Amino acid sequence: MVRIGPRRILAYSSPRASLQPRLLIYRQQDALRKHFTRGYPPISHQWAKFGRLSPLFVPHCPFRPRLLRSISIPALHTRRGPIFRFFYRFLAYTGGFIVVAGGFVLAFFIYDASTYREDLSYTDIPVSTEALNPRRGGPKNLPIADTLVDDDECPENSRSKYKPKLVILGSGWGSVGLLKQLQPENYHVTVVSPVNYFLFTPMLPSATVGTLELRSLVEPIRRIVQRVKGHFLRAEAVNVELSERLLEVKETDAKGEEKHFYLPYDKLVIAVGSTTNAHGVQGLENCYFLKDIADARQIRNKVLQNLEHACLPTTSDDERRRLLSFVVSGGGPTGVEFAAELFDLLNEDLGRSFPKILRNEISVHVIQSRGHILNTYDEALSKYAEERFAHDQVEVLTNSRVKEVRPDKILFTQKGEKGEIITKELPMGFCLWSTGVAQTEFCKRIAAKLENQTNRHALETDTHLRLNGAPLGSVYAIGDCSTVQNNVADNLVSFLRTLAYEKGKDPEKMVITFKEWRGVAQRVKKRFPQASDHLRRLDKLFEQYDKDKSGTLDFGELHELLLQIDSKLTSLPATAQRAEQQGQYLGRKLNKLAQAAPGMQANGMDYGDLDDAAYKAFEYKHMGSLAYIGNSAVFEFNGLNFSGGLLAVYLWRSVYFAKSVSFRTRVLLAMDWSKRAMFGRADAGVD
């Protein structure tokens, strides 16, 4: 007889039962002994493999087992209470978290240790003699930088040394969009800019009040240029010799002296941006602008300086109110977002570091020449923004024009109830000027050389972004410094005149049928993509301008139709998304031109309209507009409008987070928003 413990697993095995093993747990020793043992002696223990294992031969088992194997297991634990289980799981999860977090910290320190280098292998670098001693030439007999000092430092640079020279002016949205689309080693790329970083301009108002750090908005331009094995020169373009394809550049040496030299190019891309439009107002030296990092830093220091001066016991009440009067001239997206960020700083962070009496005497004013702020947005969104500002006690002065800016006040005119012009004055301690864009001095010099340049605010280009008046396919202009000149009527009239002469007809007497009109419309859409929306119903347009109901359009009727389309085409907005789209388009087209160049040269096609043969015309696609208006935001996308509170703010942040130029800046943005939530704005109390 085999003694079987009270808690033991019994397993039966047989030829047929081995496929379906059964486990029986018996708690009572008497029941086990009565069911299995019936006087039969135990068989050999040679089958025992699992500790206290007792095999038994049981011939009378219902499912005829031949071998009984009993496996001892430990006693079952008593069920614990809920409090014990809670603390047990809490400690287990906490321990697991500590182990995982410790692993990440250890991995970070290992990675950090790997970033320190003591490699001194860069000793002998090949440099061309032409780079150290450039030849002189050009109209001003200046040094010509045919070869740069880093052209031979690696095999990739050496291969692109003899590629077509592509010179890009500027480091803004257009230039970065172009650089990201270019394929490496198609061109010898050189970027020329007075600043060595790309600036995320849409969020620049947030940096003026410490919501974001300035470094979170910039990306070194050299990192972006490295992708295309290009070169960067921190210098400023002065002039262009179009006939000799030489770009005059000036730079400041270590002694502070200006030096000029020529940079040769095969293709030149002008993306130098714009300056603030003064509109003929006097006293702008008393204003601040918001175009780059230096402007944001000056604004931050000025705001904090006014707050500090307002706390002094020697400051009178009138002087304190003047110091705490902040004026924004311009009701566009930049002015509105700055006013909203400034109000958030004064309302949320001022009481932590400054006397609370300052909050009651602070005033923020927005002066707008139009009837509404954000006038390029839908009217409902503009009204929502005005209502939000009224709730936040930000004064909006519409139909007002600044007349003069003095050190301590602003003079402006405003329409009265009866339409009369009233001159008013507003004491101020700070004024931001944000009212439109104007040409840079470099663009003015180029426009003065070309007879076709008649626009006083921007350089005119065709639909392939080529500079009007410059040698065809050699100079392009993108971004705020340019505007696309459509001239649908003039171009199509010239085309029809040529077509009439080829057919031996008088252009003034030529008529076209509806079928021919469809062909003309297709040509317009291809050449001027922005006109596609106005050419959707060709039959209605044909019927509308066929005044004599003859079933044909004569030269005069067709010219009138095209002029009507011309009048409906508006200038492209001076925004970051327009500049980025133009840069991306130009990058793709330059890639196509580089791929097609060998075939064109083999066939003798090295002249004419190569751009039109290689790629389609530029078409701007408006992706929507958005603006931050103080713990709320407004959106406009394809006719759909959306406005709201914090949910809209998080959506606004998400859009700009996704559009950020690199993973590094995205991480910094997330950290800055987190720090604002936990510790307040970065410089709310530090000047």
KAQUI-V413682 format. One record per residue. N is the residue number from 1. RES is the residue in one small letter. SS is DSSP state (@ for helix, = for strand, . for the rest). BURIAL is + if it has 16 or more other ideal C-beta (glycine too) atoms within 10 Angstrom, else -. Layout:
<<N RES SS BURIAL> <N RES SS BURIAL>>
This chain:
<<1 m . -> <2 v . +> <3 r . -> <4 i . +> <5 g . -> <6 p . -> <7 r . -> <8 r = +> <9 i = -> <10 l = +> <11 a = +> <12 y = +> <13 s = -> <14 s . -> <15 p . -> <16 r . -> <17 a @ +> <18 s @ -> <19 l @ -> <20 q . -> <21 p . -> <22 r . -> <23 l = -> <24 l = -> <25 i = -> <26 y = +> <27 r . -> <28 q . -> <29 q @ -> <30 d @ -> <31 a @ -> <32 l @ +> <33 r @ -> <34 k @ -> <35 h @ -> <36 f @ +> <37 t . +> <38 r . -> <39 g . -> <40 y . -> <41 p . -> <42 p . -> <43 i . +> <44 s . -> <45 h . -> <46 q . -> <47 w . -> <48 a . -> <49 k . -> <50 f . -> <51 g . -> <52 r . -> <53 l . +> <54 s . +> <55 p . +> <56 l = +> <57 f . -> <58 v . +> <59 p . -> <60 h . -> <61 c . +> <62 p . -> <63 f . -> <64 r . -> <65 p . +> <66 r . +> <67 l = +> <68 l = +> <69 r = +> <70 s = +> <71 i = +> <72 s = -> <73 i . -> <74 p . -> <75 a . -> <76 l . -> <77 h . -> <78 t . -> <79 r . -> <80 r . -> <81 g . -> <82 p @ -> <83 i @ -> <84 f @ -> <85 r @ -> <86 f @ -> <87 f @ -> <88 y @ -> <89 r @ -> <90 f @ -> <91 l @ -> <92 a @ -> <93 y @ -> <94 t @ -> <95 g @ -> <96 g @ -> <97 f @ -> <98 i @ -> <99 v @ -> <100 v @ -> <101 a @ -> <102 g @ -> <103 g @ -> <104 f @ -> <105 v @ -> <106 l @ -> <107 a @ -> <108 f @ -> <109 f @ -> <110 i @ -> <111 y @ -> <112 d @ -> <113 a @ -> <114 s @ -> <115 t . -> <116 y . -> <117 r . -> <118 e . -> <119 d . -> <120 l . -> <121 s . -> <122 y . -> <123 t . -> <124 d . -> <125 i . -> <126 p . -> <127 v . -> <128 s . +> <129 t @ -> <130 e @ -> <131 a @ -> <132 l @ -> <133 n . -> <134 p . +> <135 r . -> <136 r = -> <137 g = -> <138 g . +> <139 p . -> <140 k . -> <141 n . -> <142 l = +> <143 p = +> <144 i = +> <145 a . +> <146 d . +> <147 t . +> <148 l . +> <149 v . -> <150 d . +> <151 d . +> <152 d . +> <153 e . -> <154 c . -> <155 p @ -> <156 e @ -> <157 n @ +> <158 s @ -> <159 r @ -> <160 s @ +> <161 k . -> <162 y . -> <163 k . -> <164 p . +> <165 k = +> <166 l = +> <167 v = +> <168 i = +> <169 l = +> <170 g . +> <171 s . +> <172 g . +> <173 w @ +> <174 g @ +> <175 s @ +> <176 v @ +> <177 g @ +> <178 l @ +> <179 l @ +> <180 k @ -> <181 q @ +> <182 l . +> <183 q . -> <184 p . -> <185 e . -> <186 n . +> <187 y . +> <188 h = +> <189 v = +> <190 t = +> <191 v = +> <192 v = +> <193 s = +> <194 p . -> <195 v . +> <196 n . -> <197 y = +> <198 f = +> <199 l = +> <200 f . +> <201 t @ +> <202 p @ +> <203 m @ +> <204 l @ +> <205 p @ +> <206 s @ +> <207 a @ +> <208 t . +> <209 v . +> <210 g . +> <211 t . +> <212 l . +> <213 e . +> <214 l @ +> <215 r @ -> <216 s @ +> <217 l @ +> <218 v = +> <219 e = +> <220 p = -> <221 i @ +> <222 r @ -> <223 r @ -> <224 i @ +> <225 v @ +> <226 q @ -> <227 r @ -> <228 v @ +> <229 k . +> <230 g . +> <231 h = +> <232 f = +> <233 l = +> <234 r = -> <235 a . +> <236 e = +> <237 a = +> <238 v = -> <239 n = +> <240 v = +> <241 e = -> <242 l . +> <243 s . -> <244 e . -> <245 r . +> <246 l = +> <247 l = +> <248 e = +> <249 v = +> <250 k = -> <251 e = -> <252 t = -> <253 d . -> <254 a . -> <255 k . -> <256 g . -> <257 e . -> <258 e = -> <259 k = -> <260 h = -> <261 f = +> <262 y = +> <263 l = +> <264 p = +> <265 y . +> <266 d . -> <267 k = +> <268 l = +> <269 v = +> <270 i = +> <271 a . +> <272 v . +> <273 g . +> <274 s . +> <275 t = +> <276 t = +> <277 n . +> <278 a . -> <279 h . -> <280 g . -> <281 v . +> <282 q = -> <283 g . -> <284 l @ +> <285 e @ -> <286 n @ +> <287 c . +> <288 y = +> <289 f . +> <290 l . +> <291 k . +> <292 d . +> <293 i @ +> <294 a @ -> <295 d @ +> <296 a @ +> <297 r @ -> <298 q @ -> <299 i @ +> <300 r @ +> <301 n @ -> <302 k @ +> <303 v @ +> <304 l @ +> <305 q @ -> <306 n @ +> <307 l @ +> <308 e @ -> <309 h @ -> <310 a @ +> <311 c . -> <312 l . -> <313 p . -> <314 t . -> <315 t . -> <316 s . -> <317 d @ -> <318 d @ -> <319 e @ +> <320 r @ +> <321 r @ +> <322 r @ +> <323 l @ +> <324 l . +> <325 s = +> <326 f = +> <327 v = +> <328 v = +> <329 s = +> <330 g . +> <331 g . +> <332 g . +> <333 p @ +> <334 t @ +> <335 g @ +> <336 v @ +> <337 e @ +> <338 f @ +> <339 a @ +> <340 a @ +> <341 e @ +> <342 l @ +> <343 f @ +> <344 d @ +> <345 l @ +> <346 l @ +> <347 n @ +> <348 e @ -> <349 d @ +> <350 l @ +> <351 g @ -> <352 r @ -> <353 s @ -> <354 f . +> <355 p . -> <356 k . -> <357 i @ -> <358 l @ +> <359 r @ -> <360 n @ -> <361 e @ -> <362 i . +> <363 s = +> <364 v = +> <365 h = +> <366 v = +> <367 i = +> <368 q . +> <369 s . +> <370 r . -> <371 g . -> <372 h . +> <373 i . +> <374 l . +> <375 n . -> <376 t . -> <377 y . +> <378 d . +> <379 e @ -> <380 a @ -> <381 l @ +> <382 s @ +> <383 k @ -> <384 y @ +> <385 a @ +> <386 e @ +> <387 e @ -> <388 r @ +> <389 f @ +> <390 a @ -> <391 h @ -> <392 d . +> <393 q . -> <394 v = +> <395 e = -> <396 v = +> <397 l = +> <398 t . +> <399 n . -> <400 s = +> <401 r = +> <402 v = +> <403 k = -> <404 e = -> <405 v = +> <406 r . -> <407 p . -> <408 d . -> <409 k = +> <410 i = +> <411 l = +> <412 f = +> <413 t = -> <414 q = -> <415 k = -> <416 g . -> <417 e . -> <418 k . -> <419 g . -> <420 e . -> <421 i = -> <422 i = -> <423 t = -> <424 k = -> <425 e = -> <426 l = +> <427 p = +> <428 m . +> <429 g . +> <430 f = +> <431 c = +> <432 l = +> <433 w = +> <434 s . +> <435 t . +> <436 g . -> <437 v = +> <438 a = +> <439 q . +> <440 t . +> <441 e @ -> <442 f @ +> <443 c @ +> <444 k @ -> <445 r @ -> <446 i @ +> <447 a @ +> <448 a @ -> <449 k @ -> <450 l . +> <451 e . -> <452 n . -> <453 q . +> <454 t . -> <455 n . -> <456 r . -> <457 h . +> <458 a . +> <459 l = +> <460 e = +> <461 t = +> <462 d . +> <463 t . +> <464 h . +> <465 l . +> <466 r = +> <467 l = +> <468 n . +> <469 g . +> <470 a . +> <471 p . -> <472 l . -> <473 g . +> <474 s . -> <475 v = +> <476 y = +> <477 a = +> <478 i . +> <479 g @ +> <480 d @ +> <481 c @ +> <482 s = +> <483 t = +> <484 v = +> <485 q . +> <486 n . +> <487 n . +> <488 v @ +> <489 a @ +> <490 d @ -> <491 n @ +> <492 l @ +> <493 v @ +> <494 s @ -> <495 f @ -> <496 l @ +> <497 r @ -> <498 t @ -> <499 l @ -> <500 a @ +> <501 y @ -> <502 e @ -> <503 k . -> <504 g . -> <505 k . -> <506 d . -> <507 p @ -> <508 e @ -> <509 k @ -> <510 m . +> <511 v = -> <512 i = +> <513 t = -> <514 f @ -> <515 k @ -> <516 e @ +> <517 w @ +> <518 r @ -> <519 g @ -> <520 v @ +> <521 a @ +> <522 q @ -> <523 r @ -> <524 v @ +> <525 k @ +> <526 k @ -> <527 r @ +> <528 f . +> <529 p @ +> <530 q @ +> <531 a @ +> <532 s @ -> <533 d @ -> <534 h @ +> <535 l @ +> <536 r . -> <537 r . -> <538 l @ -> <539 d @ -> <540 k @ -> <541 l @ +> <542 f @ +> <543 e @ -> <544 q @ -> <545 y @ +> <546 d . +> <547 k . -> <548 d . -> <549 k . -> <550 s . -> <551 g . -> <552 t = +> <553 l = +> <554 d = +> <555 f @ +> <556 g @ -> <557 e @ +> <558 l @ +> <559 h @ +> <560 e @ -> <561 l @ +> <562 l @ +> <563 l @ -> <564 q @ -> <565 i @ +> <566 d @ +> <567 s @ -> <568 k @ -> <569 l . +> <570 t . -> <571 s . -> <572 l . +> <573 p . -> <574 a . +> <575 t . +> <576 a @ +> <577 q @ +> <578 r @ +> <579 a @ +> <580 e @ +> <581 q @ +> <582 q @ +> <583 g @ +> <584 q @ +> <585 y @ +> <586 l @ +> <587 g @ +> <588 r @ +> <589 k @ +> <590 l @ +> <591 n @ +> <592 k @ +> <593 l @ +> <594 a @ +> <595 q @ -> <596 a @ -> <597 a @ +> <598 p @ -> <599 g @ -> <600 m @ +> <601 q @ -> <602 a @ -> <603 n . -> <604 g . -> <605 m . -> <606 d . -> <607 y . -> <608 g . -> <609 d . -> <610 l @ +> <611 d @ +> <612 d @ +> <613 a @ -> <614 a @ +> <615 y . +> <616 k . +> <617 a . +> <618 f . +> <619 e . -> <620 y . -> <621 k . -> <622 h . -> <623 m . -> <624 g . -> <625 s = +> <626 l = +> <627 a = +> <628 y = +> <629 i . +> <630 g . +> <631 n . +> <632 s . +> <633 a = +> <634 v = +> <635 f = +> <636 e = +> <637 f = -> <638 n . -> <639 g . -> <640 l = -> <641 n = +> <642 f = -> <643 s = +> <644 g = -> <645 g . -> <646 l @ -> <647 l @ -> <648 a @ +> <649 v @ +> <650 y @ -> <651 l @ -> <652 w @ +> <653 r @ +> <654 s @ -> <655 v @ -> <656 y @ +> <657 f @ -> <658 a @ -> <659 k @ +> <660 s . +> <661 v . +> <662 s . -> <663 f @ -> <664 r @ -> <665 t @ +> <666 r @ +> <667 v @ -> <668 l @ +> <669 l @ +> <670 a @ -> <671 m @ -> <672 d @ +> <673 w @ +> <674 s @ -> <675 k @ +> <676 r @ +> <677 a @ -> <678 m @ -> <679 f @ -> <680 g . +> <681 r . +> <682 a . +> <683 d . +> <684 a . +> <685 g . +> <686 v . -> <687 d . ->>
